[in-house]
Amino acid sequence: MCDYFLTRDAARTSHVAGRSLAKARRAHGVRARTRNPTLAAVASDSRVDAEGIVSQTDSMENVLSIILGGGAGTRLYPLTKKRAKPAVPLGANYRLIDIPVSNCINSDINKVYCLTQFNSASLNRHLSQAYNTNIGTYTRQGFVEVLAAQQSPINKTWFQGTADAVRQYLWLFEESGCEEYLILSGDHLYRMDYRPFIMAHRQAMADITVAALPTDEKRASSFGLMKIDNTGKITEFSEKPKGDALKAMQVDTTILGLDAARAKEMPYIASMGIYVFTAKAMDELLQKEFPSANDFGGEIIPMAAEKGMKVVAYLYDGYWEDIGTVDAFFYANLACNDPEPQFSFYDRNAPIYTQSRFLPPSKVFDCDIERSTIGDGCLIKQSKLKNCMVGLRSTINEDCDLEDTLVMGADYYEKEQECSLLPGCTPIGIGAGTVIRKAIVDKNARIGMDCQIVNKDGVMDKDCEDQGYIIRDGIIVIIKDAVIPNGTVI
């Protein structure tokens, strides 16, 4: 169980007691139970068994969330050129990391680490400014922190994969005394209450529980698939199978709670890359059994099942999208403009949190705007926007025409005189008379007047980084801080 009455710093400096207590519990098979009446009083949502022992079946106090920030983010490049993947802007006002962190907060989980090793400065700044003054209470430890890859006398290598990243910081996770680790990804778009997921893990007395997404045959070959027995225990894994191998991975998804009609439409279950591990199982697998295995999905979890550990599936029947590629990221963002989107930021019961920036309201002058979302602090003049996502502090000048475009905005406001004093300076934002189609305009981009950013030749992939843009899957990406001169045609 986690220490309830220690501040974060005190808890870390007194980690020996916490680790000893946690290890003693694990050694005797005790999971989230205490005879301490004071702790029992704090855990108001706990249940008391016949022996008077508090059984924390519903409490999230002993859960530590670990968000995997991913590697260099090559699939999202150039959006990851100057930032970590979880720090990529999302939905006009947010960043990717806000999704799993908000899900944690809404699930009453308030101890969160994010592991990353590339360009972590902006991610660290965002998390520290957005969450650490608002999460946790005097009697309940809470934090959201970045753990960057580092070299040490024991380990002189960078993170080699998802499992290796957790292994290198396992000593720190053990200090919390938490008995369950919730493993999340930093590049998924979904809204999920983790409490039923974790409670199902406890009720099954599982070592590992894997969140499973029901899917049809058309999409199934794009995922890592799982087979289960009639109790929900995972018996087989297959990574992106095709043909007969795909057919062999069909399961009866009614076992996990899907109704019969939908089970017939969706006879496959895909791993979402979301897991719950008991701390004991994590330590045993990473440190003792498979110390050289580096990946959870491809190595640790399948090998744990083969070894005889109890690895079970938990059905998540909701919207979930991997937005780790430029193509998926682009369309998932614009889909939020739909009148009834599959993922909405407008949910009062489970809001998505982010940094309070204290920006002024956006101003729109004589514009024609259709099915678009506009973030805070924008200035849009006499322009036409259709199916656009316009981010913080964006400036769009007169007679612009934007369609199917994601504008990420700017990190700061620029005064007119700041640019006018520099010969040939192009102001931040989109210049007058510019036309943009099917594009992502990254932050602080300076696009001149009368530009045509339309991919007129229908190119699917092109690398023009030295000219300030790249084309991926037919989508033009204007690189962060790029300067596009007046009259440019792309």
N, C-alpha and C positions, 0 to 999 in steps of 0.2 A: 504494500500500500504506500502511496506517496505521503510525504510529510505534510500535514495540513497547516501547521502553525509556524513553519519556518519561512522566512523570506527567501527569494531565489538565491541571493548570495550566501545567506546562512546555510541554506540547504546544501549548496555545493561545497562549502568549506567543511561541512560535517558529514561528508558522503560516506565515511567508513561505516557509521551506524546504519545508514540507509541500505548500503550494499549488504551488510551482514544480515539485516532483518530480511531483506528480499531473498537472499540466497538460502537462509534458513527455511523460509516458507516454501521455496521451490523444492528444496531437498526433501521436505516432508509432504509435498503434494498439496500444500495449502494455497488456495488462490483467492485473494481478495477477502479475507475473513479476519476479524479482530474481536478480542474480548475487552478491549479498552472502552469503558463507558463514555469517556469524553469524546473519543473519535466517533463512537456510535451516535452520539447526539448530533455531531456535525453532519454525518451522512444521513440526512433526513429522508432520502429516497431509498434507503436500504431496507432489507427484510430481516427479521429475526427468526432463527430456527428454534427447534425444540430445546436445544442446549443453551439458549440465551446468547448464541454467537451471531454477530451481525454478518449477514451474507450480502456482499455488495454486488448483487446481480444486476442492479440498475444503475449504479453509480459509475460515472466516468472519471472519478478521481484518480484511479490507478492506470489510466490510459495515457500513453505518450505518443503524440503524432509526429511522424517523420516524413517530410515531403521531399521527394527526390527531384532535384532541379534539373537533372539531365546533364548531358555532356556539352559539347561545343555548340549544339543546336544547328548542325549543318543542314538539316531538312528545312529549317526556318530561315536560313541565311538568305538575304542580308539583314533581316530584322534582328538577328543575334550578333551582328558585327560588333556592336559597342555595348551590348548588355547581355546578361544571362537570360536564358529562355523564359523563366518565370517572370521576368521583369518586362516582357513585351507588352505594350499597351493593348487593351481590350475594351470593346463596348463603349468607346468615347471617353469614359471617366476612369476606367479601371486598369488593372494589370492582371496577367494570367494567374499570378500567385494569390490574388484576392479570392479566387474561386475555392481552392481547398482550405485556405485559412478561414474564410467565412463559413464554409460547411462545418469546420471544426468548432467554431464559436457557437454556431446555431445548434450544434450537437452537444454543447456543454463540455467540450474538450478544450482546455486552455493552456496546455503545455505543448508547444509546437516548435520543431526544428525544421529548417530547410537546408538541405545539403546541396552544395554547388561547387564548381571549381573553375568556372569561366566567367570573367567580366562581372563579378559579384558586387561591385561598388553601388550601382544604382538600385539593385535589389535590396542590399543591406540598408541603404538610406530610406527606401520606401517602407520597409517593414518596421524600422525603428520609429519612423514618424507616424505611421498609420496605426500601429497596434499597441506598442509596449506601454503606453500611458493609460490604456483603456482596458487591458485584459487582466483578469485576476483580481483578487481582493486582499485585504490585510490578512485574512485567515486562510486564504487559498492561493497557493503559488500559481502564477501564470506568466507566460512569456511567449513571444514569437521571435525566433532568432535565426540568423544565417550561420551555418557552419561551412566554411570554405575548406577545400582540400589543403592539406598541409603535410610537410615532411617532418618526421620525428626520428629520434634515435632507434626506435623499434621498427618503423615503417618509412622507408625512404622513397616510396612511389606515390604517384597521384592516384585518384580513384580509378580503378580498372573496370568498374561496372556498378550496377545498383547494389548488389550484395556486398561488394568490397567497400563501397562508400559507407554503408551501415557498419560493417566490421571495423573499419578504422576509427569510428567514434563510439563503438559499443561500450567502451569504458565510461564514457560520459553518460550514455543512456542508462547504464546500470546505477549511476549515482542518484537518479531520481527515485529509485526504489519502485518504480512502476512495474506492473506485472504483465502488461499487454502493450504491444507496439502496433500502432496503426500506420501502415505503409501506404503513402499516397504519391501520386504523380503531379508534377507542376504544369502539365500541358494538356489537361483535359477540361472540357466544358460540360458541367452537369450540376445538378443540385441534389444533395443526398443527406439525409439524416443518418449519421453513422451509428446512432444508439441501437436501433433494432439489429443492425449488422453485428455489432459487438456483443449484444445480449444473446443473439443466436449462436455466436462463437462460444460463449460461456455455457449455454444450455447444452450444447453438443459436446462439451468438454474436449474441444478440438485443440490440436497443437497449432494448426494453421487454418484459417478460413479465407477463401478466395471469393471476391465479389464477381458474379457471373452475369453476363448480359445475354438474354435470349436473342437469337438472330436467325434470319432466314438463309436459304442456301446461296442466294446471290451475294450476300455480304460475308458469309461465313469464312470463305477462303482467304479473307484479308486479316483474319485474327488467329491468335493462338486458341485452339479449341480444347475442351475437356469432356471426358466421359465420366458418368457417375453411376453408382449402384443404386438400389432402391431405397437406400437410407440417405442419399445425398453425398456420400463419401466419394471423393475423386479417385478414379482408378486408372485413368490414362490421359496423356497430354499429346497434342499434335500441333506443330507450328505451321500455320497457313497451308493446310493440306489441299490437294487438288484431286479431282476425279474420284476413283474408288476409295482412296484414302479419306476423302471428304465424306463420302457416303457412310463410311464406317464409323464416323464420329457422331452420328445421330443419336440423340438420347430422348427419353420421355421427360419433357420439362414440366409435366404436371407434378412430378416428384418434388420439385422445388416450389410449387405453389401456383404455377401458371394455369389458367383455365384451359379446358380441353380444346376449344376452338383456336385459341392463339398458340397453344402447344403444337397443333398440327401445322400452323403457318411457320412456326419458329422452332424447328427440331434440333437446334444446335445451341450450345452455350459457350460464350467467348469470355476469356479472362479480361477484366477491366484494368488489370495492373493495380488493384486495390486489395490489400491483404491485412489480416490481423494475425499476429504471431503472439504466442505466449513468450514472455521473456526467457523462460527456461529453454523453450524450443529454439529460439533465435540464438542463444548462446551455444547450445549444443551443436546446432547445424553449422554456424559460421566459424566457431573456434575449434571444435573438436572433430566433427564428422567430415566436413568439406571445407577445410581452411584455404584451399586454392580456387574454389568456385567463386565466380565473380558476378553472376546474374541471378536474380530471383526467379523470373519467369522461365528462363531456359535451362537453369541448372538446379538451384536450391530446392524449389518447390517440387518439381518432378522427382528429384532424388529423395526428398523427404517422404513422398508417398511410396516410392519403391522400398524405402527402408522400413516401412511399416508404421510411420507416424500417422496420426489421424488428421487428414487434410480433407476439408469439406467445402462444398460450394454454397454460396448464398445468392439467391436470385435478386437482382436489381432490375425492376421492370419500369424504367423511366428513360428520359432523354440522356444520352451520354455521347460525347464526340471527342475523339482524339484530334486535337488541333495543332499537332506538332509539325505539320507541313504548311508551306505557303498556301497551297490550294485549299486545304481544309480550314485553315485559319481565316482566309479571305471569305469563304462562303458561310462559315459559322457566324462571323461577325455580321455580315449583311442580312443573314436570316433573322437576326434579332429585330430588324425593321418591320417584319411581317406583322399584320394586325393581331394575329394570335400565334406568336412564335412558340416553338417547342421549348426554347429556353428564354425566360423573361427575367429582366433585372427588376421588374415591378412586382415583387412578391413581398407583401408586408409581413408574412409569417416566417420567411427565411430570407432576409435581405442579404445582399452582397455588400460587404463593407470595403472601404478604401480610405485613403488619406484625405483628411480635411484640408483643402487647399485655400479656402476663403477667397475664392475667385468671384468676380462680379457676374451677374446674369449675362447670357449671350444677347447680342443685338443683331437683328435681321432687318435690313432696309429694302423694301420693294422687291422681294424675291418670289420665285415660283418654286416651292419645295414640295416634293411628293415622297411619301414613305421613307422618311429619313430620321436619323437621330442626331441631335446636336448637343455636344458636351458643354461644360461651363466655360465662361469667359471668351466666347467666340465673337467675331465681327464679320458679318456676311453682307455684302452690298450688291443689290441689283443683279443677282445671279440666279441660275436655274440649277436645282439639285434634284436628282431622282435616284432613290435607293442608295443613299450615301450615309456613311457613319463619320461624323465630324468630331474630332477630338479636342481636348483642352486647348484654349488660347489660339485656335485656328483663325487665320485671316484669309478671307476669300474676297477678292476685289471685284469691281464692276464687270458685268457682261461675261462672267465665267459660266461654263456649261459642264456640269459634272454628273456622270451617271455610273452606277455600280462602282463606286469609289470609296475607299477607306482612307480618310485623312486623319493622321494621328495627332496633329497639332504641334505645339511648341512647348519647350520647357520654360520659356520666359517671354515677356513682352519686349519688343524692340521699338524705341522711339524713332520717329521719322528722321530726326536730325542725326541720329547715330549712324544711319546708313547713308544719308544724303551727303555727308561730309567725306565719304570714301569714294574715290573715282571708280565707276563701273559697278558699284554695289547693288546687288539685287536684294530687296527686302525679304524678310521671313514671311512665308505664306505663298499664296497663289496669285500671280499677277493678273491684271485686267485682260479680258478677252481670251483667256486660256480655256481649252477644251480638254477634258480628261474622261477616258472610258476604261473601265475594268482595270483599276490600278490601286496600289497602296502607296500613299505618300507618307513616308516616315517623318519623325519629328525634326523640327528646325530646318526643313527643306526650304530652299529659296527658288521658287519657280517664277521665271520672268513673264513678261506680257506676251500675249498672242502665241502661246505655245500650243502644239497639238500632240497630246500624249494619248494616243489612240491605238497603237499597235496596228498601223494601217496595212502592214503586210501579213498580219496574222501569225507572227512568229511564236512558237511555243516556248523555246528556251534560247536565251541569248545573254552573254556576259559582257556588259559594257560598264563595268564598275568604274573605270577611269573617266567615264562620261556622266557618272552619277546615277546610273540605273542598271537594273538586271531584270530580265524577263524569265519567269518561272511558270510553267504550265499555262502559258498564254496570259499571265497576269504581270503587268508592269509594276515593278517595285522601285520607287524613288528612294534612294538610300538616305539614311539619317545625315543631316548637315550638308546634303548635296546642293550644288548650285546648277540650275538649269537655265541657260541664257535665253534672252528674249527671242521669240520666233523659232525655237527648237521644235523639230518634228520627230516624234518617236513612233 
